[in-house]
Amino acid sequence: MAALVQETIGTGGTYASVSAWHAATQLNLVALDQVREGQCLNQAHAGSTLTISGATVDATRFRRLTVASGAGHTMVRPGGARVNFAINVSEAFFQFVGTAHSVAASLGVRFLAGGTDGLADKLLVYDCGTSPAAHRGIEVLGANCTVRNCTALKNVSGGIVLNSTGGVVYNCTSLNNGQEGIAVSASGAAAVRNCIAGGNFLSDFSGLSFVTTKSHLISADTSAAGQPNSSGSVSMAATLTSPTSGSENIHLIPGSAALNAGVDLSGTGFAVDGEGQARPQGAAWDIGADEDYPDSIDPDTEVLVGPAYDVILGLNGQRGDALDVLEILPTADPTGAVSIRDGSGSLVTVFSGGVGALTKLKPISARLGARSASGAWKATLGAGVSIKAVGRFNGSV
């Protein structure tokens, strides 16, 4: 088995930039019997357009760009380790795993003709580009590439575009892009399965006639209708936490048409979602990049009595935790406010409190369905109120 060589990228890392890591690893990895893995630290990574090439590789000895521990995204802006320049791949077997890409004036990630047998796994690609004709979130021109568990949001051109033979798109979610959500533009594509697309300007799915196997698709328009085990004209507001352009949150909500509606793709080499959570959590795989966990699977609870300030939910709460429901119980008159905070972010008031007869202040259940993007969930309570928070804390999601 090839030796795995892991090196960090960014300020304070082994290499200062992705381009420096790329230059230093243009090696004969077959002769060295190595996999070289660059791990982006939790920061923005600037640079000029980069073309990946120059290493000697094969199916077991190759290069991978991923994220350092704690630097992953939660499928919502702005992501953790963020690459802010376009990357073209002209090297076989190259892998992207878990990175976020937002490139204001260009494309996100593109596998060129030489970038065969590549992998884009758990990517968050958003707000890329200025040219509707060229600046796609993820574009595949190389043969036999895999795009899975990826989230493409509001890119100026297509979200995910497959223009090669043998390629597959699995369990991706693509919203509010300037052209197609998920497009196939060459015959011989192998599969598009377990995907959600909605709110895309031209169409949610296109070119499915080129695809050998297509199934278990959901679209807001009619483009998924008629495909096996698929549904069109599905409300994204009834499917996702927030489909709103610019503030998308693609986590599934109770009653979503995507819940337990997918096909088991573990035989293709993966069994997790876009955040690394195991699939399935329910009776079957979910459709899209998110695998939701049902309320029946032992959610965490945290009870707090006010007054309390910036109390972390969970003993080891961390980025990526789920906060599904806040049950708010007034206990005195006047009743204090209840606010929550995502990591070091701003306080958001969930309940403003009130003055009046205590008997008129009824328990309130606020369903949030939120994932923390910058740190542990924290709660602040005034006097005269208590809460029960229900979700997944302790980094369990």
N, C-alpha and C positions, 0 to 999 in steps of 0.2 A: 504494500500500500504506500502511496506517495506521502511524503512528509508534508504536514501543513505548517506553513510559515506565516504567522500573523504579525502585522505591523500597523500601527496607528497612524492616522493622517489628520493634520490640522495643527493649530497652535498648541505646542507642548507635546506633539506626537513624534513618532519616528521620522516621518516626513512632513514637511510644512504644507504640502499641497498634494492634490490628486495627481497633478501633472508630474510632480517630483517622484511620487511613488511609481507612476507609470513608467517613467524613464529608467528608474533603478531596477525595474523588474522585467525589462525587455531581455529576457534570458532564455537559454535552452532549458525549459522546465522538464522536458522529457529526459534529457541527459542527467539533470540534477535530481530527477524523481521527486518533484515538489509541486504543491499547490500554493500559490502566493495570494494571500488574502489581505487586502487593504481595508482597515476599519476606520471609517470616518467618525471623528469625535463630534460631540453634541454642539455644533456650531454651524454657522453659514460658511460654505466653502466657495470662494470666488475663483475666477480664472477665465481664460479664453477657451474657445471651442477646442475640444480635445478629440483626437482620433486614436482609438485603442488599436495598436498594431505592434508588431516587432518581436513578440515572444514566440518560441517554438513550443507548441502545445499539442495535446491529444485529449481524448475523452476523460482521462483520469489525472492529467497534469495540466493545469490551466490557471487563469487568474480570476479573482473574484473581488468585486467592490461591494462592501457591506458597511455595517455600522458597528461602532463600539458598544459595549454593554451600557445600557441606559440611554442610548442615543436614537432608539427607534421612534417611529411616528405612531400615531393612533388613528390613522386614516382621516385626520382632519388637519386643516392648516394650523400652524405653519410647518408642522413636522418637527423632527428632531434634528439629526444631521441632514443639512439641506445643501444640495449641489445647485449652484446658481449659474451654471454655464452648460452649453450643449455638449453632449458626448455622442460621438459616432463610434461604432464598433466595426473594425475591419479585421478582426481576429477570431478564429473559431473557438467555440466552447467558453466564451467569456460569460461571466455571471454578474448580474446585479441582484443584491438581496437586501431588502429592507430600507433602501435609501429613499429620500424625498428629493424631488426635482422641481424647481420653479425658475424658469429662465425667461426673463421679461421680453427679450428681443429675439428669441430663437426657439428651436425645437427643444424637447426634453431629452429623450433617449432614442437613438436610431441604430439598428443593426443593418449595416451595409451588406452588399452582396458577399463580401468576404467574411462577414460575421455569422457564419453558419453555426447551427447547433448551440445557439446561445440561450440564456435564461434571464428573464425579467421576473423576479419573484418578490411579492410584497412591496412593490413600489407605490409611492404617492407622487403623482405628477400633476401639477396644477398651474394655472395662469401662465402657460407658456406661449410665447410667440407674438408676432405682429402680422404675419403673412398667412391668410386663410388657405393659401395654396400649398404652403410648405411646412409650417411650424406645428407639427403634431406633437401630442404628448409622448406617445410611444409608437414608433414606426418600425416595421420589420420587413427588410428586403432580403435578408439571408435565409437560406433554406433550413427547415427543421428546427426552428426556434420555438421556445415555450414562453408564453406570457400567462402568469397565474397570480391570483390573489392581489391584483393591481387595482388601484383607484385612480381614475383620470377625471379631473375636475376643471371645467371652464378654460380649457385650452383653446386658442384662437382658431385652430384647425380641428382635425379629427382627434378624438381622445386616444383610441387604440386602433392602429391601421396595420393590417396583415396583408403584405403584398409579396408573398413568396410561397413556394411549395412546401408541404410537410409541416407547416406551422400550426400551433394550437393556441387557443385562448380559453383559459379555465378560471371560473370563479372570480371574474372581474366585475367592477362597478364603474360605469362611465356616465357622468352627468354634465349637462349644460355646456357642452363643447360647441365650437363655432361651426363645425360641419357634422360628420357622423359621430356617434358614440363609439361603436365598434364596427369597423368596416373591413371587408375582405375584397381585395381588388385584383386577385390573381387566382386562376384555377389551380387546384391541387392542394389547397389548404386542408389540413387533416381534420380539425375539430374546433367548434365553438360551443361550449357547454357551461351551464350553471352561471350565466352572466345576467346582470341587470344593466339596462341603459335607459335614461330618461332625460327629457328636457334638452336634447341636442337639436341644433338648428335645422339641419337637413333631414336626418333620420336617426333613430336610435340604433338600429342595425341596418347594414346594407351589404350586398354581395353574398348573402347566405347561400345562393345557388352555386357558388364556387366551392362550398365546403362539403367535405365527404360526410362528416357526422356533426349534426347540430341538434341540440335538444336542451330542455330545461332553461329556457330563456324568458326574461320578463322585460317588457318595454312599456313606456308611457304612450307611445304611438302604436300603430298597428303592425309594426315591422316584425315583431316576434310571433304574431298570431299565425296559426297554421303549422308551425314547427312542432315536432314531437314534444309533448309534456311542457308546452310553452304557453304564455299568455301575453296578449297585447292589450292596449288601452287600460293599463293598470295605473292607479293613482300613486304617484311617488310619495305624496304626503301621507298616504295610508300604509306605506311600505318602509320608509326611512325616517330617521329622527329629524332631519332637515334636508329637503331637496332644494332649498332656496339658493339661487346662484350667488356665489361669493361667500356664502356661509354654510356650505354643505356639510352635513354629518351623515355618513352613509351607514351608520349602525342601524340594525333592524329594530322595529318596534313591535309590541304585542299585536297580533292580528295580521302581521305582514304576510303578503302572498308568498314571500320568499322562504318563510320558516318551514323547515322539514320538507321542502319541495324539490331539492336537488338530487342528483345522481351521485352515488359513491364513486369518487375518482381516485381512491387510494391506490389502485392498481397502476396509476400513472406516475407514482413516486412522491406524492405529498398527501398529508392528512392534517393540515393546519390551515388557519385563515390568515388574513393580511396582517394580523398582530401576533401570529404565532400560537393562537389558541387552538386546541385540538378540535378536529372535526370527527364525528358529529358530537354536538352537545345534547341534541334531542333525539327523536326517533329516526331522523335521516339527516343528510347534509342540507345545509341552507344554500340558497342561491345567492350569488354575489360574493364580494370580498370579505364580508363579515359573517362570522359564525356566532349567532346569538346563543346565550345560555338561557334555558327556561327557568321561570321562577321556582319551579319544583326542585331544581338542583341546588339545594343548600345555599341560598344566598347568605351573605354576611349581614349582620345587623349591628348598629351602634346606637345606644341610647344616651342622650345628653340632656342635662337639666340646666336651664339658665339661672344666673348669668354665666356665660362662658365665652372665651375669646380665642379664635383661631385654633380650635381643637382639631387635630388630625383624626380623620376617620380611619380606624384600623390601627393595630399596633405597629404595623410596618407599611402603612399606606404609601403609595408611590404612583408615579406617572403611569397612566393606562388603566387606573382603577375605574370601575363602573359605579355610578350613583343613579340608581333607578327610581327610587321613591323616597320622599321625605314625608313622614307622618308628623304633623305639627299639632301639639296639644296645648292650648292655653290653660294655665293653672292659676292665674291671678289677674286682678284688674287694677291698673292697666296691664295689658299684655305687651311684652317686648317684641322686637323684630327678630327675624331669622334671616341670616345671610350665609352664603357659601362662597368659597374661593377655590379656584383651580391653581394649586401650587402657590406661587408668588403673585398671581394675577390679582385683578381688582375684585373687591367684594361685590356680589350680586345679591340683591335683596329678593328673597323668595316670599316672605310674609312680613308686612310692614307693621304688624301689631295693631293695637286698638284700645279704645277706652269705652267702657260700657258695662252693663251687667254681665258678669261672668257666664251666666246661664245662656246668654245669647252668642257666646263665642264657642262655636262648635269645632271639634277636631277637623283638621284639613289634611287631605292626602294630595300631595303634589307629585305627579309622575314626571320625572325629568328625562330618564333614558340617556344620560350623558356619560362620556368618558373623559377623564382628566387628560389634558394635553401637555401640561408643564410640571406637574408634581402631584402630591397627595391632595385629596379633597380635604378642605378645612371648613368648619362651621363656627359661626359666631351667633350667640343667642343673647337677647336681653333678659331681664328678670320677668318672671311670670309666664314662662313658656318652656316646654320641653319638646324634643324631637326623637323620633326613631328613624334612622337612616338605613335604607335597605339597598344592597348592591353587592359588588365584589371589591373588597379593599385588599390590603396586603399584597398588591401586585399579582393577584390571582387571575387576572384577565389578561 
